[in-house]
Amino acid sequence: MRITSLFAAFFALLLVSLAAPSFAQQPVDPKPLIDQLAKANFSQAEDLIGKMAAAGDARVVPVLQAFTDGDLYVRKTDNLVFIGKTAGNGFELVEPLTGESAGQVAKNAVTKIKVNNSLRRAIRSAMGGLTLLSPDRSVRLQAADAVMRSPSSENLELIEAALAKETDAEVKARMEEARAVSVLSSDRSVEEKRDAIQTIKDLGGRNALGILNTISGSIDPALTADVEAAVAALQSEQQLWDMAQNIWYGLSLGSVLLLAAIGLAITFGVMGIINMAHGEMVMLGAYSTFVVQQVIRDSAPALFEWSLAIALPVAFLVTGAVGFLIERGVIRFLYGRPLETLLATWGVSLILQQAIRSIFGPTNQEVGNPSWMTGSFPLGGMTITWNRMWIILFSLSIFFALLFLMKKSAYGLNMRAVTQNRRMASSMGIRTPWVDALTFALGSGIAGIAGVALSQIDNVSPNLGQSYIIDSFMVVVFGGVGNLWGTLVGALSLGVLNKFLEPSVGAVLGKILVLVLIILFIQKRPRGLFALKGRAVEA
């Protein structure tokens, strides 16, 4: 009898042990938790959201999204919670988990469940945790980012479960970072939190610095030294990245100045003409881009991605033709009279501005960005915008194309001959008046191409060119009149110098300081960084 009792007890224990895992794996039904939101206050609702997240049931994601959007309602007749969609004068109720329709009700038959900012943060965190197991890679990346922005100890086990199943290297690294942030807000051991601090430090950037600064006041005293050391290291690293970012901004500004000044450098170097209408050539190029895009929008919208490629030759031809007419109609009668030339080209600039105002109006015109010039991407601790990057590459390509034209073509040889010794070039049979006209047209055409690029980063208005004319002259004088390499070095140098001065003294005072420094430099080197022998020097 005793043996029988022992056998029965052993058999019962075996059954319990076999059944225990299946009981432990029974999923928690989230429906009662959702219905409890009907009578919960904000604090209780936050606890319920944490329990839904801990349950790990992805079916509650639409419920949480509806909650944060203010589309969660309680039916007054039975206090059940539904997702509500506006339908006529009432609402169509949708079952929160199944998505099935529960019929339509009048507006006074339901009560909206209120949500505040604290709840929205908890919801974002819960949704991030619940989507960590999504089969979609991009969704898992977004979920890890959401957990990092709103860390929660309730999501920690779910993150660790997702990490155990993750095979994608990038997603796994992002989840490791999200786990580290969540560990710091949990009751895990000091050693785990120390490892988490190291993980966040290795993450780097402003986000990591912000996370550590946020927790520094509430962290375990045993970890204070670790947090302070990590913050100090990140601040030193961030200073270097800030310097690199300023250099990038300076190169970006320098590329814009290069585009605006390179045509002026040719005109000024060959002809000795101070062309105050050069900024208006830039403006005409920008408006040519606007017209091209308007025609494409109206006639062939599918070609919009190619609008800038189409606008480049159009802008070059339009502004080159205008420059040719200005030289043949005005400037050729004023050679050797620099003051009259300056006044005449200033008058031409006013005429062109007023003509544009009469045709297009005085307000800014919208020029669209193709998709390949929009957005940005991170590079270490820097942010690189696509439009600025393409403009830098574009300005360098224009520079080298022009350099090739000057060095390898017959026209470039004639232009350099006129620059170095006009009388000798004329006596050798070079038609210097036509070299002047074509040079002015080329410089104006390049300014028009600069306008195409500037239309992507600046307002297209009748005053567009005025913003760059003074800076362009500074670049040309500083680099060396008529020297293309001097123009390149001068533009990039002034761009970087401007961006390093602006944070400390402001944009306006920074430009004034740059102008003063150039004046002092010219006192020592009147012919600029790279002196070029030409008519102005011979005179």
GIVENHU-V48944 format. One record per pair of residues at least 6 apart in sequence whose C-alpha atoms are under 8 Angstrom apart, sorted by the first residue. I is the first residue (numbers start at 1). J is the second residue. If there is no record, write none. Layout:
BEGIN
i j
I J
I J
END
This chain:
BEGIN
i j
27 55
28 55
30 52
30 55
30 57
30 60
31 97
33 48
33 51
33 52
34 48
34 81
35 79
35 80
35 81
36 48
37 45
37 48
37 81
37 113
38 73
38 74
38 79
38 80
38 81
38 113
42 115
42 116
42 119
45 119
46 119
46 122
49 122
49 123
49 126
50 122
50 126
50 154
50 155
51 154
52 60
52 126
53 126
53 127
53 129
53 130
53 154
53 155
54 154
54 155
54 157
54 158
56 130
56 158
57 130
58 130
58 131
59 97
60 96
60 97
61 127
61 130
61 131
62 96
62 97
63 72
63 83
63 96
63 97
64 123
64 127
65 123
65 127
66 72
66 83
67 113
67 115
68 115
68 119
68 120
68 123
70 112
70 113
70 114
70 115
71 83
71 84
71 85
71 112
71 113
72 81
72 82
72 83
72 84
72 112
72 113
73 81
73 82
73 83
73 84
73 110
73 111
73 112
73 113
74 80
74 81
74 82
74 110
74 111
74 112
74 113
75 81
75 82
75 109
75 110
75 111
76 109
76 110
76 111
77 109
81 96
82 93
82 94
82 95
82 96
83 93
83 94
83 95
83 96
84 91
84 92
84 93
84 94
85 91
85 92
85 93
85 94
86 92
87 104
89 106
89 107
90 104
90 105
90 106
90 107
91 104
91 105
91 106
91 107
92 101
92 102
92 103
92 104
92 105
93 101
93 102
93 103
93 104
93 105
94 100
94 101
94 102
94 103
95 101
95 102
121 150
122 150
124 146
124 147
124 150
125 146
125 147
125 149
125 150
125 151
125 152
125 155
126 147
126 155
127 143
127 146
128 142
128 143
128 144
128 145
128 146
128 147
129 143
129 144
129 147
129 155
129 158
129 159
130 143
130 158
131 139
131 140
131 143
132 139
132 140
132 141
132 143
132 144
132 158
132 159
132 162
133 140
133 162
134 140
137 171
140 171
141 171
141 174
141 175
144 171
144 174
144 175
144 178
145 174
145 178
147 178
147 182
148 177
148 178
148 179
148 181
148 182
151 178
151 181
151 182
151 185
152 182
152 185
152 186
153 182
153 183
153 185
153 186
153 187
155 182
156 179
156 182
156 183
159 175
159 178
159 179
160 179
163 172
163 175
163 176
166 172
176 199
177 199
177 200
177 203
179 196
180 193
180 195
180 196
180 197
180 199
180 200
181 196
181 200
181 211
183 192
183 193
183 196
184 193
184 196
184 197
184 215
184 219
190 220
190 222
190 223
194 223
194 226
197 212
197 226
197 227
197 230
198 230
200 208
201 208
201 209
201 230
201 231
201 234
204 234
204 381
205 234
205 238
205 380
205 381
206 238
206 381
208 234
209 231
209 234
209 235
212 227
212 230
212 231
213 231
216 224
216 227
216 228
238 381
241 380
241 381
241 382
242 381
242 382
244 382
245 382
245 383
246 496
246 499
246 500
247 496
247 499
247 500
248 496
249 495
249 496
249 499
250 492
250 493
250 494
250 495
250 496
250 497
250 498
250 499
250 500
251 392
251 492
251 495
251 496
252 388
252 389
252 391
252 392
252 495
253 492
253 495
253 496
254 491
254 492
254 493
254 494
254 495
254 496
255 391
255 392
255 395
255 396
255 491
255 492
255 495
256 391
256 392
256 395
256 450
256 454
257 468
257 471
257 472
257 475
257 491
257 492
257 495
258 395
258 472
258 475
258 487
258 488
258 491
258 492
259 395
259 446
259 447
259 449
259 450
260 279
260 282
260 447
260 450
260 451
260 468
260 469
260 472
261 447
261 471
261 472
261 473
261 475
261 476
261 487
262 399
262 443
262 446
262 447
262 476
262 484
262 487
263 442
263 443
263 444
263 445
263 446
263 447
264 275
264 278
264 443
264 444
264 447
264 472
264 473
264 476
265 443
265 476
265 481
265 482
265 483
265 484
265 487
266 439
266 440
266 443
266 482
266 483
266 484
267 273
267 275
267 439
267 440
267 443
267 482
268 274
268 275
268 481
268 482
269 419
269 481
269 482
269 483
269 534
270 415
270 416
270 418
270 419
270 436
270 439
270 482
270 534
270 535
271 419
271 436
271 535
272 535
272 536
273 335
273 338
273 341
273 342
274 338
274 341
274 342
275 341
275 342
275 345
275 346
276 342
276 345
276 346
276 349
276 469
277 345
277 346
277 348
277 349
278 349
278 444
278 447
278 465
278 469
279 349
279 447
279 464
279 465
279 466
279 467
279 468
279 469
280 349
280 352
280 353
280 464
280 465
280 466
281 319
281 323
281 444
281 445
281 447
281 448
281 451
281 465
282 444
282 447
282 448
282 449
282 450
282 451
282 464
282 465
283 448
283 451
283 460
283 461
283 462
283 463
283 464
283 465
284 315
284 318
284 319
284 448
284 451
285 315
285 316
285 318
285 319
285 447
285 448
285 449
285 450
285 451
285 452
286 315
286 448
286 451
286 452
286 453
286 454
286 455
286 460
287 451
287 460
288 311
288 314
288 315
288 318
288 452
289 307
289 308
289 311
289 312
289 315
289 367
289 452
289 455
290 365
290 366
290 367
292 307
292 310
292 311
293 304
293 307
293 367
293 368
296 303
296 304
296 307
297 304
304 370
305 370
305 371
306 370
307 370
308 452
311 452
312 449
312 452
313 449
315 445
315 448
315 449
315 451
315 452
316 444
316 445
316 446
316 447
316 448
316 449
317 445
318 445
318 448
319 441
319 444
319 445
319 447
319 448
320 440
320 441
320 442
320 443
320 444
320 445
320 446
320 448
321 441
321 445
322 441
322 444
323 440
323 441
323 443
323 444
323 445
324 437
324 438
324 440
324 441
327 437
327 440
327 441
328 437
330 344
331 341
331 344
332 433
334 340
334 341
335 341
353 462
353 463
354 462
356 362
356 462
357 462
362 461
362 462
363 461
364 459
364 460
364 461
365 459
365 460
365 461
366 459
366 460
367 455
367 456
367 460
368 456
369 456
372 386
373 386
373 387
373 390
374 385
374 386
374 387
375 385
375 386
375 387
376 383
376 384
376 385
376 386
377 383
377 384
377 385
377 386
378 384
387 456
387 457
388 457
391 453
399 484
399 488
403 484
405 411
405 412
406 412
406 413
406 415
406 416
407 413
414 425
414 430
414 435
415 435
415 439
417 425
418 425
418 426
418 432
418 435
419 533
419 534
419 535
420 533
420 534
420 535
421 534
421 535
422 432
422 535
425 432
426 432
458 464
474 515
474 518
475 487
475 490
475 491
475 494
476 482
476 486
476 487
476 490
477 527
477 528
478 486
478 487
478 490
478 518
478 521
478 522
478 528
478 529
479 485
479 486
479 487
479 488
479 489
479 490
479 491
479 528
479 529
479 530
480 486
480 487
480 527
480 528
480 529
480 530
480 531
480 532
481 527
481 528
481 531
481 532
482 532
483 530
483 531
483 532
485 530
486 528
486 529
486 530
490 529
494 514
497 514
498 507
498 510
498 511
498 514
501 507
501 510
502 509
502 510
522 528
END
